Amino acid sequence: MNIRFFLIAAGAVAAVLLAIPAWADALLRPAVFVTGDQVRLGDLFDGVGDKANLPIAHAPAPGRREVVDADWLKHVASMNGVDWKSEDPFLEVVIERAGVTIPRDRIEQEITTALTSQGMPADTQVEIANRDLQMTVPADSAATIAVRELNYDEAGKRFTAVVESPAEGPNPIRLPVSGRIYDVEDVPALAHPIGRGDVIAARDLTFVHMRADKVRRDVILDVDQIIGMTPRTTLRTGQTVSLADLQHPIAVARGALVSVVLHQGTMTLSIEGRANDPGSVGDVIRVTNTRSNQVLPARVEGPNLVSVGIGVSPVSGGIALAN
């Protein structure tokens, strides 16, 4: 049996209690939950009368549990004048102490505040080296935090400290921590999902704080490069974007009727065409002359408006603009 706590003043208690009559109606509790730092006789047994508050052992650490066996329970009962026996040699009871867990991110916040007071720049982020770190304090105490013995290496962007909780308690839990300090950037991201073909406006964007070393090189940092563009695929909430994620809004849909124009001097020639490809402003797409069925490469100039290179040639049924 692995028991971390021990009987309190075993010899003295036994000497005093030998003369006290045994309690014949004591019943063992199937599970024991304590909040303080001591296990009392009444935590283990029902029916022990005014001996219920008698301390018998140190409680486990906050948030932890210990398992005690039949021999230990018999020993406790005998020492304290409790008439209790068990015929089950494999009997075990779990003694659990309540605790409040302080998560890692809250500890990082407290360290950040302490480091800022020592001159750490505001646009930085603290990260504790142990990613699984957390503190568990007694449930009957305040879950306050104090940062002690703080050492800030500005050049190396590292720190060490000792975290205590409760902050002003007489017997605080002390936890040594260490970690690094990272520069952060405000990076544009989507405030809500944006679908393919939707034009991104300023109201669709927000900013997220990111460690500078985690920002990909292709991520767009200038919102002006995002506003007015449209996603190639649906973008999710909080997603940062790169140029590869965006394109200019589609000005000409595949199969749409378009105006095909050629400006030559003061003269403008125009015919009707049908787009063979979709395209954004500036893209070169294929367009079929609806009269001659000639396929022309054309540059998208605006919604359902394209232009072709200089040169004309007459064809049956109207004017065909040449390649």
Secondary structure, 3 states (H helix, E strand, C coil): CCCCCCECCHHHHHHHHCCCCCECCCEECCEEEECCCEEEHHHHEECCHHHCCCEEEECCCCCCEEEEEHHHHHHHHHHCCECCCCCCCCCEEEEEECEEEECHHHHHHHHHHHHHHCCCCCCEEEEECCCCCCEEEECCCCCCCEEEEEEEECCCCEEEEEEEECCCCCCCEEEEEEEEEEEEEEEEEECCCECCCCCCCHHHEEEEEEEHHHCCCCECCCHHHCCCCEECCCECCCCCCEHHHEECCEEECCCCEEEEEEEECCEEEEEEEEECCCEECCCEEEEEECCCCCEEEEEEEECCEEECCCCEEEECCEEEECC
